[in-house]
Amino acid sequence: MLLRFAEMYLIRAEAAAQLDHLDQAIADINTLRARAGLPATKVSASSQSAVLIAVRKERRTEMFTEFGSWWFTLIRTSTDSKYPANTQAPAVLTGWKPTNALYPIPENQISLNSTLTQNPGYSH
């Protein structure tokens, strides 16, 4: 797995927005946009929700072909009811169920540990 420098900016921008440091989040977005020769984002620091949506949009644009990175963002934000966005897993993946965010536990691990049970949505 690679971690691009742009991803680190996006992680920091999202964290700053979650902490209500909106100017920092916008500055991080604009650093990436300037590197790509794009104009600064038009989102203002007046709304945490708008800044978080801008971070997600920038993440989608910046990371759209990066090793399934967008999939993990969809999973991570699939239950985000505080700052919903139309890019969440239920909105963009047909037939989405909350159990889709879980991976199966390998059979050999269940065999080794009798206290483990398979995640919902998988049978063994």
N, CA, C and O atoms as a GROMACS GRO file, in nm:
protein
  496
    1MET      N    1   0.085  -0.118   0.000
    1MET     CA    2   0.000   0.000   0.000
    1MET      C    3   0.089   0.123   0.000
    1MET      O    4   0.184   0.133   0.077
    2LEU      N    5   0.057   0.215  -0.086
    2LEU     CA    6   0.128   0.341  -0.093
    2LEU      C    7   0.051   0.448  -0.018
    2LEU      O    8  -0.072   0.444  -0.013
    3LEU      N    9   0.122   0.540   0.039
    3LEU     CA   10   0.060   0.658   0.100
    3LEU      C   11   0.122   0.779   0.034
    3LEU      O   12   0.237   0.815   0.061
    4ARG      N   13   0.045   0.841  -0.054
    4ARG     CA   14   0.095   0.957  -0.125
    4ARG      C   15   0.093   1.080  -0.035
    4ARG      O   16   0.015   1.088   0.060
    5PHE      N   17   0.180   1.175  -0.066
    5PHE     CA   18   0.185   1.299   0.010
    5PHE      C   19   0.051   1.371   0.003
    5PHE      O   20   0.008   1.432   0.101
    6ALA      N   21  -0.015   1.364  -0.111
    6ALA     CA   22  -0.148   1.426  -0.126
    6ALA      C   23  -0.247   1.364  -0.029
    6ALA      O   24  -0.332   1.434   0.026
    7GLU      N   25  -0.237   1.233  -0.007
    7GLU     CA   26  -0.326   1.166   0.088
    7GLU      C   27  -0.304   1.220   0.230
    7GLU      O   28  -0.399   1.235   0.306
    8MET      N   29  -0.179   1.248   0.263
    8MET     CA   30  -0.150   1.301   0.396
    8MET      C   31  -0.212   1.440   0.413
    8MET      O   32  -0.263   1.472   0.521
    9TYR      N   33  -0.209   1.521   0.308
    9TYR     CA   34  -0.276   1.651   0.313
    9TYR      C   35  -0.427   1.634   0.332
    9TYR      O   36  -0.490   1.707   0.408
   10LEU      N   37  -0.484   1.536   0.262
   10LEU     CA   38  -0.628   1.514   0.273
   10LEU      C   39  -0.667   1.462   0.411
   10LEU      O   40  -0.771   1.500   0.466
   11ILE      N   41  -0.586   1.375   0.467
   11ILE     CA   42  -0.611   1.326   0.603
   11ILE      C   43  -0.607   1.444   0.701
   11ILE      O   44  -0.694   1.457   0.786
   12ARG      N   45  -0.505   1.528   0.687
   12ARG     CA   46  -0.493   1.642   0.777
   12ARG      C   47  -0.608   1.741   0.757
   12ARG      O   48  -0.658   1.799   0.853
   13ALA      N   49  -0.649   1.762   0.632
   13ALA     CA   50  -0.760   1.853   0.605
   13ALA      C   51  -0.888   1.802   0.668
   13ALA      O   52  -0.964   1.879   0.726
   14GLU      N   53  -0.914   1.672   0.656
   14GLU     CA   54  -1.035   1.615   0.716
   14GLU      C   55  -1.030   1.626   0.868
   14GLU      O   56  -1.130   1.660   0.931
   15ALA      N   57  -0.915   1.596   0.927
   15ALA     CA   58  -0.901   1.606   1.072
   15ALA      C   59  -0.920   1.750   1.118
   15ALA      O   60  -0.989   1.776   1.217
   16ALA      N   61  -0.861   1.845   1.046
   16ALA     CA   62  -0.877   1.986   1.082
   16ALA      C   63  -1.023   2.027   1.073
   16ALA      O   64  -1.073   2.098   1.160
   17ALA      N   65  -1.092   1.984   0.969
   17ALA     CA   66  -1.234   2.018   0.955
   17ALA      C   67  -1.315   1.958   1.068
   17ALA      O   68  -1.404   2.023   1.123
   18GLN      N   69  -1.287   1.834   1.104
   18GLN     CA   70  -1.359   1.769   1.214
   18GLN      C   71  -1.336   1.843   1.345
   18GLN      O   72  -1.424   1.847   1.431
   19LEU      N   73  -1.218   1.902   1.362
   19LEU     CA   74  -1.185   1.977   1.483
   19LEU      C   75  -1.228   2.123   1.474
   19LEU      O   76  -1.201   2.202   1.564
   20ASP      N   77  -1.296   2.158   1.366
   20ASP     CA   78  -1.347   2.293   1.342
   20ASP      C   79  -1.236   2.394   1.315
   20ASP      O   80  -1.251   2.514   1.342
   21HIS      N   81  -1.123   2.346   1.261
   21HIS     CA   82  -1.014   2.432   1.217
   21HIS      C   83  -1.031   2.447   1.065
   21HIS      O   84  -0.950   2.396   0.987
   22LEU      N   85  -1.136   2.516   1.027
   22LEU     CA   86  -1.178   2.518   0.887
   22LEU      C   87  -1.077   2.589   0.796
   22LEU      O   88  -1.057   2.546   0.682
   23ASP      N   89  -1.014   2.696   0.845
   23ASP     CA   90  -0.915   2.765   0.762
   23ASP      C   91  -0.798   2.674   0.728
   23ASP      O   92  -0.748   2.677   0.615
   24GLN      N   93  -0.754   2.592   0.824
   24GLN     CA   94  -0.645   2.498   0.798
   24GLN      C   95  -0.687   2.393   0.695
   24GLN      O   96  -0.609   2.359   0.606
   25ALA      N   97  -0.809   2.343   0.707
   25ALA     CA   98  -0.858   2.243   0.612
   25ALA      C   99  -0.861   2.300   0.471
   25ALA      O  100  -0.820   2.234   0.375
   26ILE      N  101  -0.910   2.421   0.458
   26ILE     CA  102  -0.917   2.485   0.326
   26ILE      C  103  -0.776   2.510   0.272
   26ILE      O  104  -0.752   2.494   0.152
   27ALA      N  105  -0.684   2.550   0.359
   27ALA     CA  106  -0.546   2.571   0.315
   27ALA      C  107  -0.485   2.442   0.261
   27ALA      O  108  -0.414   2.445   0.160
   28ASP      N  109  -0.513   2.329   0.327
   28ASP     CA  110  -0.461   2.201   0.279
   28ASP      C  111  -0.521   2.164   0.144
   28ASP      O  112  -0.450   2.117   0.055
   29ILE      N  113  -0.651   2.185   0.128
   29ILE     CA  114  -0.714   2.160  -0.002
   29ILE      C  115  -0.650   2.246  -0.109
   29ILE      O  116  -0.618   2.198  -0.217
   30ASN      N  117  -0.630   2.373  -0.078
   30ASN     CA  118  -0.575   2.466  -0.177
   30ASN      C  119  -0.429   2.435  -0.210
   30ASN      O  120  -0.384   2.463  -0.321
   31THR      N  121  -0.354   2.379  -0.117
   31THR     CA  122  -0.218   2.337  -0.146
   31THR      C  123  -0.218   2.231  -0.256
   31THR      O  124  -0.138   2.236  -0.349
   32LEU      N  125  -0.309   2.135  -0.244
   32LEU     CA  126  -0.319   2.030  -0.347
   32LEU      C  127  -0.368   2.087  -0.480
   32LEU      O  128  -0.317   2.051  -0.586
   33ARG      N  129  -0.464   2.174  -0.473
   33ARG     CA  130  -0.518   2.233  -0.596
   33ARG      C  131  -0.411   2.317  -0.667
   33ARG      O  132  -0.400   2.312  -0.790
   34ALA      N  133  -0.333   2.394  -0.591
   34ALA     CA  134  -0.227   2.476  -0.651
   34ALA      C  135  -0.122   2.389  -0.718
   34ALA      O  136  -0.073   2.422  -0.826
   35ARG      N  137  -0.087   2.277  -0.653
   35ARG     CA  138   0.010   2.184  -0.711
   35ARG      C  139  -0.038   2.131  -0.846
   35ARG      O  140   0.043   2.106  -0.936
   36ALA      N  141  -0.169   2.114  -0.859
   36ALA     CA  142  -0.227   2.062  -0.983
   36ALA      C  143  -0.258   2.173  -1.083
   36ALA      O  144  -0.310   2.146  -1.192
   37GLY      N  145  -0.227   2.298  -1.047
   37GLY     CA  146  -0.254   2.409  -1.138
   37GLY      C  147  -0.401   2.450  -1.142
   37GLY      O  148  -0.447   2.509  -1.239
   38LEU      N  149  -0.474   2.418  -1.035
   38LEU     CA  150  -0.616   2.451  -1.028
   38LEU      C  151  -0.638   2.573  -0.940
   38LEU      O  152  -0.557   2.602  -0.852
   39PRO      N  153  -0.747   2.645  -0.962
   39PRO     CA  154  -0.777   2.759  -0.875
   39PRO      C  155  -0.815   2.712  -0.734
   39PRO      O  156  -0.852   2.596  -0.714
   40ALA      N  157  -0.807   2.802  -0.639
   40ALA     CA  158  -0.845   2.772  -0.501
   40ALA      C  159  -0.991   2.730  -0.494
   40ALA      O  160  -1.073   2.770  -0.577
   41THR      N  161  -1.022   2.649  -0.395
   41THR     CA  162  -1.160   2.605  -0.376
   41THR      C  163  -1.249   2.724  -0.345
   41THR      O  164  -1.204   2.823  -0.287
   42LYS      N  165  -1.374   2.715  -0.384
   42LYS     CA  166  -1.469   2.825  -0.360
   42LYS      C  167  -1.541   2.810  -0.227
   42LYS      O  168  -1.617   2.899  -0.189
   43VAL      N  169  -1.518   2.700  -0.157
   43VAL     CA  170  -1.585   2.679  -0.030
   43VAL      C  171  -1.528   2.777   0.072
   43VAL      O  172  -1.408   2.803   0.074
   44SER      N  173  -1.614   2.830   0.157
   44SER     CA  174  -1.569   2.923   0.260
   44SER      C  175  -1.560   2.850   0.394
   44SER      O  176  -1.613   2.740   0.410
   45ALA      N  177  -1.493   2.913   0.488
   45ALA     CA  178  -1.474   2.854   0.620
   45ALA      C  179  -1.593   2.882   0.711
   45ALA      O  180  -1.578   2.881   0.833
   46SER      N  181  -1.708   2.907   0.655
   46SER     CA  182  -1.825   2.942   0.737
   46SER      C  183  -1.906   2.820   0.778
   46SER      O  184  -1.991   2.830   0.867
   47SER      N  185  -1.883   2.704   0.714
   47SER     CA  186  -1.963   2.586   0.742
   47SER      C  187  -1.876   2.462   0.748
   47SER      O  188  -1.811   2.426   0.650
   48GLN      N  189  -1.876   2.396   0.864
   48GLN     CA  190  -1.799   2.273   0.880
   48GLN      C  191  -1.846   2.167   0.781
   48GLN      O  192  -1.765   2.096   0.721
   49SER      N  193  -1.976   2.157   0.765
   49SER     CA  194  -2.032   2.057   0.672
   49SER      C  195  -1.982   2.082   0.530
   49SER      O  196  -1.945   1.987   0.460
   50ALA      N  197  -1.982   2.207   0.486
   50ALA     CA  198  -1.938   2.239   0.350
   50ALA      C  199  -1.791   2.208   0.332
   50ALA      O  200  -1.750   2.160   0.226
   51VAL      N  201  -1.709   2.234   0.434
   51VAL     CA  202  -1.566   2.206   0.425
   51VAL      C  203  -1.542   2.055   0.419
   51VAL      O  204  -1.459   2.009   0.341
   52LEU      N  205  -1.614   1.978   0.500
   52LEU     CA  206  -1.598   1.832   0.496
   52LEU      C  207  -1.640   1.776   0.360
   52LEU      O  208  -1.575   1.686   0.308
   53ILE      N  209  -1.744   1.829   0.304
   53ILE     CA  210  -1.787   1.786   0.170
   53ILE      C  211  -1.679   1.822   0.067
   53ILE      O  212  -1.652   1.744  -0.024
   54ALA      N  213  -1.618   1.940   0.081
   54ALA     CA  214  -1.511   1.981  -0.010
   54ALA      C  215  -1.390   1.889   0.003
   54ALA      O  216  -1.326   1.856  -0.097
   55VAL      N  217  -1.358   1.849   0.126
   55VAL     CA  218  -1.246   1.756   0.147
   55VAL      C  219  -1.276   1.623   0.078
   55VAL      O  220  -1.190   1.567   0.011
   56ARG      N  221  -1.398   1.573   0.094
   56ARG     CA  222  -1.434   1.446   0.031
   56ARG      C  223  -1.431   1.457  -0.121
   56ARG      O  224  -1.388   1.364  -0.190
   57LYS      N  225  -1.478   1.570  -0.173
   57LYS     CA  226  -1.475   1.590  -0.318
   57LYS      C  227  -1.330   1.592  -0.368
   57LYS      O  228  -1.297   1.532  -0.470
   58GLU      N  229  -1.244   1.663  -0.295
   58GLU     CA  230  -1.104   1.669  -0.334
   58GLU      C  231  -1.039   1.531  -0.324
   58GLU      O  232  -0.958   1.494  -0.410
   59ARG      N  233  -1.074   1.456  -0.222
   59ARG     CA  234  -1.021   1.319  -0.206
   59ARG      C  235  -1.066   1.233  -0.325
   59ARG      O  236  -0.986   1.157  -0.381
   60ARG      N  237  -1.190   1.245  -0.363
   60ARG     CA  238  -1.241   1.166  -0.475
   60ARG      C  239  -1.168   1.202  -0.604
   60ARG      O  240  -1.134   1.115  -0.683
   61THR      N  241  -1.145   1.331  -0.624
   61THR     CA  242  -1.076   1.376  -0.745
   61THR      C  243  -0.929   1.336  -0.743
   61THR      O  244  -0.877   1.287  -0.843
   62GLU      N  245  -0.864   1.356  -0.631
   62GLU     CA  246  -0.720   1.331  -0.620
   62GLU      C  247  -0.687   1.182  -0.619
   62GLU      O  248  -0.585   1.141  -0.675
   63MET      N  249  -0.772   1.102  -0.556
   63MET     CA  250  -0.737   0.962  -0.531
   63MET      C  251  -0.821   0.861  -0.612
   63MET      O  252  -0.823   0.743  -0.579
   64PHE      N  253  -0.888   0.906  -0.714
   64PHE     CA  254  -0.986   0.819  -0.779
   64PHE      C  255  -0.931   0.691  -0.838
   64PHE      O  256  -1.007   0.595  -0.856
   65THR      N  257  -0.805   0.684  -0.870
   65THR     CA  258  -0.750   0.560  -0.926
   65THR      C  259  -0.643   0.498  -0.835
   65THR      O  260  -0.564   0.415  -0.880
   66GLU      N  261  -0.639   0.538  -0.712
   66GLU     CA  262  -0.531   0.498  -0.623
   66GLU      C  263  -0.563   0.374  -0.542
   66GLU      O  264  -0.613   0.386  -0.430
   67PHE      N  265  -0.537   0.257  -0.593
   67PHE     CA  266  -0.537   0.133  -0.517
   67PHE      C  267  -0.664   0.111  -0.435
   67PHE      O  268  -0.656   0.057  -0.325
   68GLY      N  269  -0.778   0.150  -0.487
   68GLY     CA  270  -0.902   0.129  -0.414
   68GLY      C  271  -0.922   0.225  -0.298
   68GLY      O  272  -1.007   0.201  -0.212
   69SER      N  273  -0.847   0.334  -0.295
   69SER     CA  274  -0.855   0.430  -0.185
   69SER      C  275  -0.997   0.483  -0.166
   69SER      O  276  -1.043   0.500  -0.053
   70TRP      N  277  -1.066   0.510  -0.276
   70TRP     CA  278  -1.200   0.565  -0.267
   70TRP      C  279  -1.295   0.466  -0.199
   70TRP      O  280  -1.386   0.508  -0.127
   71TRP      N  281  -1.276   0.338  -0.222
   71TRP     CA  282  -1.358   0.236  -0.156
   71TRP      C  283  -1.349   0.250  -0.004
   71TRP      O  284  -1.451   0.245   0.065
   72PHE      N  285  -1.228   0.266   0.047
   72PHE     CA  286  -1.210   0.277   0.191
   72PHE      C  287  -1.272   0.406   0.246
   72PHE      O  288  -1.322   0.407   0.359
   73THR      N  289  -1.269   0.512   0.168
   73THR     CA  290  -1.336   0.635   0.210
   73THR      C  291  -1.487   0.612   0.216
   73THR      O  292  -1.552   0.656   0.311
   74LEU      N  293  -1.542   0.544   0.119
   74LEU     CA  294  -1.686   0.514   0.121
   74LEU      C  295  -1.723   0.430   0.242
   74LEU      O  296  -1.823   0.457   0.308
   75ILE      N  297  -1.643   0.331   0.272
   75ILE     CA  298  -1.669   0.245   0.387
   75ILE      C  299  -1.660   0.327   0.516
   75ILE      O  300  -1.747   0.317   0.602
   76ARG      N  301  -1.555   0.406   0.528
   76ARG     CA  302  -1.532   0.483   0.650
   76ARG      C  303  -1.642   0.584   0.676
   76ARG      O  304  -1.676   0.612   0.791
   77THR      N  305  -1.699   0.639   0.570
   77THR     CA  306  -1.801   0.743   0.587
   77THR      C  307  -1.943   0.690   0.565
   77THR      O  308  -2.038   0.769   0.562
   78SER      N  309  -1.959   0.561   0.551
   78SER     CA  310  -2.092   0.506   0.517
   78SER      C  311  -2.196   0.532   0.624
   78SER      O  312  -2.315   0.539   0.592
   79THR      N  313  -2.156   0.546   0.747
   79THR     CA  314  -2.253   0.571   0.855
   79THR      C  315  -2.241   0.712   0.910
   79THR      O  316  -2.289   0.739   1.020
   80ASP      N  317  -2.180   0.801   0.836
   80ASP     CA  318  -2.162   0.939   0.880
   80ASP      C  319  -2.293   1.014   0.864
   80ASP      O  320  -2.322   1.067   0.756
   81SER      N  321  -2.371   1.020   0.970
   81SER     CA  322  -2.499   1.091   0.962
   81SER      C  323  -2.485   1.237   1.003
   81SER      O  324  -2.574   1.318   0.978
   82LYS      N  325  -2.372   1.272   1.066
   82LYS     CA  326  -2.351   1.410   1.107
   82LYS      C  327  -2.322   1.498   0.986
   82LYS      O  328  -2.371   1.611   0.977
   83TYR      N  329  -2.241   1.447   0.892
   83TYR     CA  330  -2.206   1.522   0.772
   83TYR      C  331  -2.232   1.436   0.649
   83TYR      O  332  -2.138   1.396   0.581
   84PRO      N  333  -2.358   1.408   0.620
   84PRO     CA  334  -2.387   1.319   0.507
   84PRO      C  335  -2.346   1.384   0.375
   84PRO      O  336  -2.348   1.506   0.359
   85ALA      N  337  -2.309   1.300   0.283
   85ALA     CA  338  -2.273   1.346   0.149
   85ALA      C  339  -2.328   1.247   0.048
   85ALA      O  340  -2.344   1.129   0.080
   86ASN      N  341  -2.355   1.293  -0.071
   86ASN     CA  342  -2.409   1.203  -0.173
   86ASN      C  343  -2.303   1.106  -0.223
   86ASN      O  344  -2.331   1.027  -0.313
   87THR      N  345  -2.182   1.112  -0.169
   87THR     CA  346  -2.076   1.020  -0.209
   87THR      C  347  -2.057   0.907  -0.109
   87THR      O  348  -1.959   0.833  -0.118
   88GLN      N  349  -2.149   0.893  -0.015
   88GLN     CA  350  -2.139   0.784   0.081
   88GLN      C  351  -2.179   0.652   0.014
   88GLN      O  352  -2.251   0.650  -0.085
   89ALA      N  353  -2.130   0.545   0.072
   89ALA     CA  354  -2.150   0.412   0.014
   89ALA      C  355  -2.296   0.382  -0.021
   89ALA      O  356  -2.322   0.338  -0.133
   90PRO      N  357  -2.394   0.403   0.069
   90PRO     CA  358  -2.532   0.369   0.033
   90PRO      C  359  -2.583   0.446  -0.089
   90PRO      O  360  -2.669   0.396  -0.162
   91ALA      N  361  -2.531   0.566  -0.111
   91ALA     CA  362  -2.578   0.648  -0.223
   91ALA      C  363  -2.516   0.606  -0.356
   91ALA      O  364  -2.579   0.624  -0.461
   92VAL      N  365  -2.395   0.552  -0.354
   92VAL     CA  366  -2.326   0.525  -0.480
   92VAL      C  367  -2.310   0.376  -0.512
   92VAL      O  368  -2.273   0.341  -0.624
   93LEU      N  369  -2.337   0.290  -0.416
   93LEU     CA  370  -2.322   0.147  -0.440
   93LEU      C  371  -2.458   0.079  -0.433
   93LEU      O  372  -2.519   0.072  -0.326
   94THR      N  373  -2.506   0.031  -0.544
   94THR     CA  374  -2.636  -0.036  -0.550
   94THR      C  375  -2.637  -0.157  -0.459
   94THR      O  376  -2.544  -0.237  -0.459
   95GLY      N  377  -2.743  -0.170  -0.380
   95GLY     CA  378  -2.757  -0.286  -0.292
   95GLY      C  379  -2.672  -0.280  -0.167
   95GLY      O  380  -2.652  -0.382  -0.101
   96TRP      N  381  -2.622  -0.163  -0.133
   96TRP     CA  382  -2.536  -0.148  -0.015
   96TRP      C  383  -2.609  -0.188   0.112
   96TRP      O  384  -2.724  -0.149   0.134
   97LYS      N  385  -2.542  -0.266   0.195
   97LYS     CA  386  -2.591  -0.302   0.328
   97LYS      C  387  -2.480  -0.270   0.427
   97LYS      O  388  -2.362  -0.278   0.391
   98PRO      N  389  -2.514  -0.234   0.550
   98PRO     CA  390  -2.409  -0.202   0.648
   98PRO      C  391  -2.307  -0.314   0.667
   98PRO      O  392  -2.192  -0.287   0.700
   99THR      N  393  -2.348  -0.439   0.648
   99THR     CA  394  -2.253  -0.550   0.664
   99THR      C  395  -2.147  -0.550   0.553
   99THR      O  396  -2.045  -0.619   0.566
  100ASN      N  397  -2.169  -0.476   0.446
  100ASN     CA  398  -2.069  -0.469   0.338
  100ASN      C  399  -1.940  -0.403   0.385
  100ASN      O  400  -1.836  -0.419   0.322
  101ALA      N  401  -1.946  -0.328   0.495
  101ALA     CA  402  -1.828  -0.261   0.546
  101ALA      C  403  -1.736  -0.358   0.621
  101ALA      O  404  -1.624  -0.322   0.657
  102LEU      N  405  -1.782  -0.478   0.643
  102LEU     CA  406  -1.705  -0.578   0.716
  102LEU      C  407  -1.637  -0.674   0.620
  102LEU      O  408  -1.691  -0.708   0.514
  103TYR      N  409  -1.519  -0.719   0.658
  103TYR     CA  410  -1.451  -0.823   0.581
  103TYR      C  411  -1.479  -0.958   0.647
  103TYR      O  412  -1.507  -0.963   0.767
  104PRO      N  413  -1.472  -1.066   0.571
  104PRO     CA  414  -1.489  -1.197   0.634
  104PRO      C  415  -1.367  -1.231   0.720
  104PRO      O  416  -1.255  -1.190   0.690
  105ILE      N  417  -1.391  -1.304   0.825
  105ILE     CA  418  -1.282  -1.354   0.907
  105ILE      C  419  -1.238  -1.486   0.844
  105ILE      O  420  -1.321  -1.574   0.823
  106PRO      N  421  -1.110  -1.502   0.815
  106PRO     CA  422  -1.064  -1.626   0.750
  106PRO      C  423  -1.099  -1.749   0.834
  106PRO      O  424  -1.088  -1.747   0.956
  107GLU      N  425  -1.140  -1.855   0.766
  107GLU     CA  426  -1.178  -1.980   0.831
  107GLU      C  427  -1.069  -2.033   0.923
  107GLU      O  428  -1.098  -2.080   1.033
  108ASN      N  429  -0.944  -2.026   0.878
  108ASN     CA  430  -0.835  -2.080   0.961
  108ASN      C  431  -0.822  -2.003   1.093
  108ASN      O  432  -0.781  -2.061   1.193
  109GLN      N  433  -0.855  -1.874   1.093
  109GLN     CA  434  -0.850  -1.797   1.217
  109GLN      C  435  -0.964  -1.835   1.311
  109GLN      O  436  -0.946  -1.839   1.433
  110ILE      N  437  -1.081  -1.861   1.254
  110ILE     CA  438  -1.194  -1.907   1.336
  110ILE      C  439  -1.163  -2.044   1.396
  110ILE      O  440  -1.197  -2.071   1.510
  111SER      N  441  -1.097  -2.130   1.317
  111SER     CA  442  -1.059  -2.263   1.367
  111SER      C  443  -0.958  -2.254   1.480
  111SER      O  444  -0.960  -2.335   1.573
  112LEU      N  445  -0.870  -2.157   1.473
  112LEU     CA  446  -0.767  -2.140   1.576
  112LEU      C  447  -0.820  -2.076   1.704
  112LEU      O  448  -0.763  -2.095   1.812
  113ASN      N  449  -0.927  -2.000   1.692
  113ASN     CA  450  -0.979  -1.927   1.808
  113ASN      C  451  -1.129  -1.950   1.818
  113ASN      O  452  -1.205  -1.892   1.740
  114SER      N  453  -1.173  -2.032   1.911
  114SER     CA  454  -1.314  -2.068   1.922
  114SER      C  455  -1.402  -1.951   1.966
  114SER      O  456  -1.525  -1.960   1.957
  115THR      N  457  -1.344  -1.843   2.014
  115THR     CA  458  -1.426  -1.727   2.054
  115THR      C  459  -1.461  -1.636   1.936
  115THR      O  460  -1.545  -1.547   1.950
  116LEU      N  461  -1.399  -1.658   1.823
  116LEU     CA  462  -1.430  -1.578   1.704
  116LEU      C  463  -1.556  -1.631   1.636
  116LEU      O  464  -1.578  -1.752   1.627
  117THR      N  465  -1.637  -1.541   1.589
  117THR     CA  466  -1.752  -1.577   1.506
  117THR      C  467  -1.742  -1.498   1.376
  117THR      O  468  -1.688  -1.387   1.373
  118GLN      N  469  -1.794  -1.556   1.271
  118GLN     CA  470  -1.790  -1.493   1.141
  118GLN      C  471  -1.870  -1.363   1.141
  118GLN      O  472  -1.973  -1.353   1.207
  119ASN      N  473  -1.821  -1.264   1.070
  119ASN     CA  474  -1.893  -1.138   1.058
  119ASN      C  475  -2.026  -1.158   0.985
  119ASN      O  476  -2.037  -1.244   0.898
  120PRO      N  477  -2.127  -1.078   1.020
  120PRO     CA  478  -2.256  -1.088   0.950
  120PRO      C  479  -2.239  -1.070   0.800
  120PRO      O  480  -2.158  -0.988   0.755
  121GLY      N  481  -2.314  -1.143   0.724
  121GLY     CA  482  -2.308  -1.135   0.579
  121GLY      C  483  -2.220  -1.241   0.517
  121GLY      O  484  -2.216  -1.254   0.394
  122TYR      N  485  -2.149  -1.317   0.599
  122TYR     CA  486  -2.063  -1.425   0.550
  122TYR      C  487  -2.102  -1.552   0.624
  122TYR      O  488  -2.136  -1.548   0.742
  123SER      N  489  -2.098  -1.662   0.554
  123SER     CA  490  -2.128  -1.789   0.622
  123SER      C  491  -2.003  -1.877   0.616
  123SER      O  492  -1.918  -1.860   0.529
  124HIS      N  493  -1.994  -1.969   0.709
  124HIS     CA  494  -1.878  -2.059   0.709
  124HIS      C  495  -1.920  -2.201   0.725
  124HIS      O  496  -1.836  -2.291   0.727
   0.00000   0.00000   0.00000
